[in-house]
Amino acid sequence: MMFKEIYEFSKDMKEFLSIRLVGEGEEIYIKQISKASESATPRGMPKDIEVRKVNTVISKAKKAKVSDKTLCEMEWIAFDGYVTYLNDYGDGPEIYYDKIYTHLENYLFLFSKIYTEEETKEKIEDVKYYINQHDNMYFDDLWELVK
C-alpha cells in the first residue's frame, strides 16, 4: 500500500521508479528533452528554449541513472536544439552559446566512454560536418572540442 502511494506521488516519481525498478522508460527522457529543446511552435514560429527545463530533464535522467547511451543522446538533442535555434533565428540569448559548448562537450565525453576509439573518431568527423552545415553562426570554441 505504501509503495503504491509513493509510486503515485508524482509523475517524476513514477518515471524514476519505472526506470530504477523495472528498467524501462528511458525513452520518456528522450521525449522530454526533445520537447524542452524544441525551438519552433507547430506553426513554425520561434519559441525560446527554456534553459532551466532542459537542465531539469537532464538532471532527472541522471538521478534515475539512465544508461550512458540515453544520456549521450539527450546531450546531442539539447546541443542540436540550441544550434538550430541560433541558426534559424540568427541570434539568441548569450546562455545558448554557453549551453551549446557544454552539451557538445558532455556528448563527446559520453560518446568516447561508450564507443571505441575508432567510432569516436568517426563521430567527431560527423560533428565537424554538422558544425560546418551551420556556418552562418560562429562557434569557434566548438572547434577546440573536435580537434
Beta strands, then each sheet from edge to edge (+ up, - down):
end
